[in-house]
């Protein structure tokens, strides 16, 4: 919980009563590696904050191949802005601990804390900017360049998640990724 409050306080001020309200609505959950936080075709019914671990957003292309679109690390908020069914999966790439709020409790927090929407808007803007920076690299780059850029964008992930997920993100086979890693050492 401490991590979440510190995270929120980077974007705005809260008094003790507001922090107590937030704390009373939060629930900590654990996801095992490969568990889903959200599934395609379903509406996300909760807001999550990653305390520990890495999630990935993925989907299946028209050939049925699994494609990793983005990785989300600790200290990130997950929520569905438009309350529509998701077109993607949010899956634990590692064992994860999350703080979750039901959509109903999140709405209550929003209606009770005057500056809450402003704080969440700042978080959303920052995370959209980060997402644009980290969007899966262009296929026009060669695989080695894509991998080197991945290591630059996600320096803490390389040794924490399965190579199959990294290969999927880069749009290459796991064998190609292994060769690239061997050649750049």
C-alpha positions as a printed NumPy array, in Angstrom:
array([[  0.   ,   0.   ,   0.   ],
       [  2.862,   2.323,   0.864],
       [  4.132,   2.073,  -2.738],
       [  0.775,   3.148,  -4.134],
       [  0.396,   6.136,  -1.805],
       [  3.954,   7.288,  -2.602],
       [  3.165,   6.879,  -6.31 ],
       [ -0.061,   8.936,  -6.077],
       [  1.648,  11.649,  -4.004],
       [  4.037,  12.297,  -6.927],
       [  1.033,  13.672,  -8.829],
       [ -0.904,  15.543,  -6.155],
       [ -1.505,  16.052,  -2.43 ],
       [ -3.7  ,  13.96 ,  -0.154],
       [ -4.602,  14.442,   3.49 ],
       [ -4.739,  11.652,   6.092],
       [ -8.515,  11.069,   5.682],
       [ -8.117,  10.73 ,   1.907],
       [ -5.225,   8.287,   2.328],
       [ -7.304,   6.318,   4.851],
       [-10.205,   6.148,   2.362],
       [ -7.914,   4.867,  -0.406],
       [ -6.327,   2.342,   1.971],
       [ -9.737,   1.048,   3.089],
       [-10.77 ,   0.327,  -0.516],
       [ -7.591,  -1.453,  -1.664],
       [ -7.053,  -5.197,  -1.672],
       [ -3.738,  -6.936,  -2.355],
       [ -3.79 ,  -9.892,  -4.741],
       [ -1.14 , -12.182,  -6.183],
       [ -0.978, -13.442,  -9.745],
       [  1.166, -16.413, -10.618],
       [  3.251, -16.276, -13.782],
       [  0.944, -16.778, -16.799],
       [ -2.261, -15.855, -14.865],
       [ -4.452, -13.217, -16.496],
       [ -5.329,  -9.868, -14.938],
       [ -7.65 ,  -9.165, -17.887],
       [ -8.882, -11.211, -20.821],
       [ -9.852, -10.187, -24.327],
       [-13.592,  -9.829, -24.792],
       [-14.221,  -8.992, -21.126],
       [-14.608,  -5.655, -19.362],
       [-11.934,  -4.979, -16.756],
       [-13.864,  -4.816, -13.475],
       [-11.054,  -3.467, -11.34 ],
       [ -8.203,  -0.991, -11.242],
       [ -4.793,  -2.475, -10.512],
       [ -1.462,  -1.124,  -9.347],
       [  1.627,  -3.295,  -9.792],
       [  3.553,  -3.573,  -6.526],
       [  5.866,  -6.349,  -7.653],
       [  6.39 ,  -8.187, -10.931],
       [  5.861,  -7.654, -14.638],
       [  2.691,  -7.878, -16.702],
       [  2.495,  -7.994, -20.465],
       [ -0.233,  -6.921, -22.837],
       [ -0.676,  -9.399, -25.657],
       [ -3.106, -10.455, -28.366],
       [ -3.453, -13.1  , -31.062],
       [ -2.987, -12.097, -34.689],
       [ -5.086, -13.443, -37.573],
       [ -2.733, -16.45 , -37.868],
       [ -3.345, -17.363, -34.237],
       [  0.168, -16.311, -33.181],
       [  0.561, -14.684, -29.786],
       [  2.024, -11.171, -30.03 ],
       [  3.388,  -9.276, -27.025],
       [  2.596,  -5.593, -27.421],
       [  4.077,  -4.043, -24.27 ],
       [  5.471,  -4.88 , -20.832],
       [  4.341,  -3.115, -17.659],
       [  6.601,  -3.021, -14.615],
       [  6.212,  -2.123, -10.967],
       [  4.614,   1.203, -10.003],
       [  2.161,   1.331, -12.881],
       [ -1.594,   1.704, -12.781],
       [ -3.9  ,  -0.48 , -14.909],
       [ -7.436,   0.623, -15.646],
       [ -9.975,   0.689, -18.442],
       [-10.832,   4.274, -19.291],
       [-13.844,   3.557, -21.498],
       [-15.33 ,   0.54 , -19.666],
       [-15.502,  -1.402, -22.947],
       [-14.524,  -5.041, -23.454],
       [-10.769,  -5.404, -23.855],
       [ -9.311,  -6.479, -27.187],
       [ -6.124,  -7.704, -25.495],
       [ -4.971,  -9.88 , -22.633],
       [ -3.066,  -8.598, -19.61 ],
       [ -0.996, -11.519, -18.377],
       [  1.55 , -11.956, -15.604],
       [  4.992, -12.393, -17.208],
       [  6.39 , -13.111, -13.721],
       [  4.777, -13.784, -10.36 ],
       [  3.092, -10.49 ,  -9.414],
       [  1.64 ,  -8.636,  -6.447],
       [ -1.012,  -6.055,  -7.231],
       [ -3.146,  -3.672,  -5.293],
       [ -6.671,  -3.728,  -6.719],
       [ -9.759,  -1.57 ,  -6.371],
       [-13.196,  -2.552,  -7.653],
       [-14.498,  -0.108, -10.261],
       [-17.247,   0.826,  -7.774],
       [-14.706,   1.668,  -5.024],
       [-12.532,   3.562,  -7.531],
       [-15.583,   5.625,  -8.523],
       [-16.313,   6.33 ,  -4.844],
       [-12.719,   7.505,  -4.313],
       [-13.071,   9.704,  -7.391],
       [-16.325,  11.229,  -6.131],
       [-14.97 ,  11.785,  -2.591],
       [-11.487,  13.179,  -3.245],
       [-11.865,  16.521,  -5.003],
       [ -8.537,  16.517,  -6.901],
       [ -8.558,  12.765,  -7.711],
       [ -9.534,  13.101, -11.392],
       [ -6.764,  15.666, -11.881],
       [ -4.201,  13.315, -10.276],
       [ -5.358,  10.384, -12.434],
       [ -5.239,  12.562, -15.564],
       [ -1.577,  13.426, -14.835],
       [ -0.786,   9.704, -14.37 ],
       [ -2.639,   8.84 , -17.6  ],
       [ -0.769,  11.492, -19.589],
       [  2.598,  10.292, -18.311],
       [  1.806,   6.642, -18.978],
       [  0.569,   7.403, -22.52 ],
       [  3.843,   9.195, -23.244],
       [  5.793,   6.194, -21.898],
       [  3.645,   3.794, -23.916],
       [  4.374,   5.711, -27.125],
       [  8.102,   5.515, -26.373],
       [  7.902,   1.776, -25.734],
       [  5.532,   0.65 , -28.471],
       [  6.801,  -2.474, -30.207],
       [  9.656,  -1.548, -32.559],
       [  9.147,  -1.188, -36.258],
       [  9.65 ,  -4.39 , -38.208],
       [ 11.748,  -2.415, -40.716],
       [ 14.648,  -2.499, -38.22 ],
       [ 16.847,  -5.561, -38.139],
       [ 16.329,  -7.945, -35.217],
       [ 19.606,  -7.068, -33.476],
       [ 18.731,  -3.351, -33.488],
       [ 15.251,  -4.151, -32.131],
       [ 16.772,  -6.233, -29.321],
       [ 19.315,  -3.531, -28.423],
       [ 16.494,  -0.951, -28.324],
       [ 14.441,  -3.326, -26.149],
       [ 17.337,  -3.564, -23.671],
       [ 17.563,   0.235, -23.643],
       [ 13.813,   0.735, -23.081],
       [ 13.422,  -2.117, -20.571],
       [ 16.818,  -2.465, -18.856],
       [ 15.436,  -4.356, -15.849],
       [ 13.338,  -6.869, -17.797],
       [ 15.856,  -8.875, -19.806],
       [ 16.709, -11.304, -16.995],
       [ 13.251, -11.333, -15.379],
       [ 10.901, -12.554, -18.095],
       [ 10.877, -15.568, -20.436],
       [ 12.786, -15.187, -23.703],
       [  9.665, -16.357, -25.567],
       [  7.864, -13.16 , -24.478],
       [ 10.775, -10.962, -25.566],
       [ 10.961, -12.776, -28.92 ],
       [  7.203, -12.294, -29.389],
       [  7.552,  -8.574, -28.602],
       [ 10.399,  -8.245, -31.111],
       [  8.58 , -10.269, -33.787],
       [ 11.292, -12.936, -34.065],
       [ 11.706, -16.596, -33.111],
       [ 13.197, -17.618, -29.807],
       [ 16.091, -19.269, -31.692],
       [ 16.882, -15.987, -33.484],
       [ 16.822, -14.166, -30.148],
       [ 19.233, -16.693, -28.627],
       [ 21.644, -16.194, -31.571],
       [ 21.429, -12.397, -31.247],
       [ 22.089, -12.554, -27.484],
       [ 25.089, -14.831, -28.045],
       [ 26.53 , -12.511, -30.726],
       [ 26.313,  -9.32 , -28.657],
       [ 27.909, -10.686, -25.487]])
